[in-house]
Amino acid sequence: MSDSIISVEHVFKSVTDSTGTLDILRDIDFVLNARETVAIVGASGSGKSTLLSIIAGLDTPTRGTVQLAGQDLFAMDEDERAALRAHKVGFVFQSFQLLGNLTALENVMLPLELADRRDARQAATEMLARVGLSERLGHYPKVLSGGEQQRVALARAFVVKPAVLLADEPTGSLDFATGEKVMALMFDLNREQGTTLVLVTHDNAIAERCERRIVIEAGRIVFA
């Protein structure tokens, strides 16, 4: 399909230790189109986060292939995958993953600086204003609330205008009301930028906001 942005083809993931082999993912196969919003749902331990890591090229499958923006991730070496992620992929994590020694502004500037963007400071300032944090530019993560930290993380993810945004339980560390605000902001930014959103969640209310749902049970897709 010409409009596809992510193609996961017969992906298996197993790990082996002294107790034997554990199958984490079994024959995962699906295609996502550009601008699609997709929730990957399932019980804890079903393989959701492992699948997200493989889509990002952060983890490798035992078998199978993943194409991201027309590139075969596992035909690349790690440096090539990292370069592709830097240009095409944004991340939002449950635990925010902000650098504690950098201010909010510096955290959002970082991916732009790594891409040698000369307008890094201006673009980061504008994106932090978009997420309602103009008054927090010089604040370090430790003095920001959880909701503010996650908004910094959203700004950092979207500032590079990624083709794909991967979000792993983005409201998992937040109270309900704060989580609702963060999710509303994420979907707003996603619409504005035309990003493909792949969201791992166990929250059905969040999943229902996506156009499509992929349900995983014990490492297999049972609904897509």
N, C-alpha and C positions, 0 to 999 in steps of 0.2 A: 504494500500500500504506500503510495508516494508520500502521503502526509504523515507517515509513522515517524515518531521521534524515539521510541524505545521498543525494541523487539527482544523478548526473552524467549529463547528457543531450547526446549527440552533440558532445562537446568536441573541438575542433581547436586546436592551437597551432603557429604558424609564426613564424619570425623571418627577416628579410631584411637582408642587408648587401651590400657591394660584390661579393661572390662569387655572390650569388643568394639563393634562398629555401630555408630548411631547415625541413622538417616535423618537429616534435618530438613532437606527439601527433596521432593520426588517428582520429577518430570513436570516442572513448572514451565508453562508455555502460554504466552499472551503477547499482544501488540497494543501499544498505546499511541494515540495520535496527538499531534501538536495541539496544544491548548486544552487538552482533556484534563478533567479533575477526577482523580481516582483515589478511593480509599482501599487500603489493604487491611482487612480485618480478620480477627481470629483470636483464640484464647492465648494467654501467656504461654510461651514455649512452642507455639505452632509453627514458628519459622519466619514470622513477619519481618523482624529486624534483620535477620540474616539475608533475606531476599532483598531488602532495601540496600544493604551493604554491597551485595553482588551487583545490583543495578548501577551503583555508584562506582563499581570497580575497586572498592576498598577491600573486598573479600573476593576470593576466586572460587568458582564452582568446581566440583569434582568432575562433572561432565556438563556439556551444553555451552551455548554461546549467548552473549548479550550484545546487541547493537545499540549504540547511543548516538543519535544524530548521524546515522549512516556509518559509524565507525565500529569495527569489531573490537570490543574492549580487551578481550583476552588474546588477541593477536598483537597487542601492544605490550611494551615493557612498562614498568611502574612509572617511570618518568613521563612517558607519553600519555599514560592514563591520567596522571596528575595534571598535565598541561590541558588535556581535554576537560577535566573537571573545572579547572580554573576559568575556562572560557564559557562553559555550557551549563554548569550545575551550581545551584545554591543549596545550602543545608540549614535546617532548623532542628535542633535536638531538644529532648526533654530537659536536659541539664544545662542548657544555654550555650555552654562551651565558649564563653567569653574569656579573653585573656585578662587576668586580674591586674596586671601591671600596666595596662593601657586604659585610657579614658574611653568613654562611649564613642567619641568622635574617632579616636585612634583605632578602636576595634573595627569600625565601619570603613575607615580608610584602608585598612590592611589589605583586603583582596584587590583593591584598586591599585595600591602601590606595588603589589606583587605583579600586577599586569602592566606596570609602568605607565599608569594613567597620570598625566600631568594635572588633571583637574580633580585629583583624589579628594582634596580637602573640600572643595566646593560641592562636589557630587555627594560626599558623605554628609555634609551639613544639610543639604537639601533633603536627603532621604531621612535623616533624623527628624527634620521638621515635619516630613510627611507622616511619620509615625507618632508625632506629638511630643517629641523630646527636645525641642529647641532649647529648653532651659537646662538640659542635662548634658550638654556636650562635653564639659570638662569633668564630669563625675566618673569615678571609678566604679566597677561593678559592685564592690562590697557595700557601697552606700545607696545602691539602687534597689528598689523592690523587685520581687520575682517578675511581676508583670512588666516593669520597665526593662529588666534585663532581657526578657523575651522579645520585647519590641526592638531593642538594640540588635538582637540576633536576627530578627526579621529584616531590619534595615541593612544589616551586613549581607544577608542572603540576596536581597532584591537589588542592591545597589549596582551589581554587575550585570543586571538585566539577563538573568540566566534563561536558557531555553527550558530547563527542567529545574523544579524545586522539589527536593526530597525532604520530607518532614517526618520525624520519628517521635510519636507521642508528644506533640509540641505543647499540649496543655497539661501534661502529666504531673508537673511540679507546681501547678497553679490552682488556686481556689476556683470554684465554679464561675463566679461573676467575672473574675479577671480572665479566666480561660475563654469565656464567651467573647470578651472584647478583643482578645488576641486573635481568636479565630476569625472574627468579623474582619479585622484588619488584614489578616493573611489572604482571605478570599477577595477583598477589595483590591489589594496590591496585585494579586494573581490576575484578576480581570483587567486591570489597567495595563499590565505588561504582556498579557497573552502568553503566560508561562504554562507549561504542563506541570500540574501539581500531582505528586504521588505522596500520599499521606498514610502513614501507618498509625492505626488507632484501635483501641478496644471500645471506644465510645460510639454507640450507634447514632446518637444525635449528631455528632460530627460527621460520621460516615454518610449520613443521609443528605448532607449539604453538597456532597460530591455527585458528579454526573454518573459515576460508575462505581461499582463495588466489586472487589475481588476477595472472596472468602477462602481462607486457608485453614485446614484442619489436619493436624499431624503431618505437616509438610507437603500436603497435596492441595491443589485448588479444587474446591467443591462447588464454587459458583463464580462466574466471571461475566 
